[in-house]
Amino acid sequence: MPQLALAAICHDADAQLAEHVAAEGPRIAGLYSHLVCAATYQTSPHTLDALRAAGFAVSCLRVGYPGLQRTHALWLALQHGAQFVHCADLDIVLHWSARYPDELQRVLAEIPNHDFLIHGRTRRASQTRPRHIVETEAIGNRAFSLLLGMDVDGMVGSRGLSRRAAEIVVQHSEATGFQTDMEWPLLVRRLGGMQIGYQELDTLDWETPDRSAAHIAEAGGLEEWKRAMDQDPALWLHRLTIATEEVRAAIRAIQQTEK
């Protein structure tokens, strides 16, 4: 099997992920040729220690923008000689490993068959999230699908890249935030002439509850917690802003590659 590295990003100031890393680290380490993580400098030392104990090469960034973290994590994976890279938010990989280990192995086995593989959610997996996420992401995904020319759920923090695709992203990406979701595949296709693959997965259900037991208990249960969040207009605005910025970055990537 070709060398497949995990390029993860992490922001965990309260060490909510530390015990999950300790529990799942050995299993995850057995799935990849290399483990790298771009973490924010605010991430708890407990989490950083757990990552290093699991075999991750950890780089702490002073600037905590997720897009810059993702691009830096890709660069780290390339420095380790990876032929293919699974670039993902750390909490998503931990959730997959803990809840759906067999599916995670199947997902990773598919990555070397593509230059760029978008991991998307089934309707069931998407609906496990609160409405303020589901409904605003539906708008972003509709616009992205029109730009890409294929129906996709592109707003998940997980994708697979070949080395050639990763090199294009590292060289040309301008996105600093979650806009990488839509910018990267467009750069790879338009600058590299590569095909974009899509894998829709029922196991990409909402990972946030894994580290939110206290909040869920305080709200009286998971559904009550979700309903409370959906009553906050600021959360709707935040998610709508993310969707808008992602689509804007996708359009900018198209304009950038037309020059």
Beta strands, then each sheet from edge to edge (+ up, - down):
strand 1: 4-10
strand 2: 34-40
strand 3: 57-61
strand 4: 84-89
strand 5: 116-121
strand 6: 158-162
strand 7: 196-201
sheet 1: 3+ 2+ 1+ 4+ 6- 5+ 7+
end
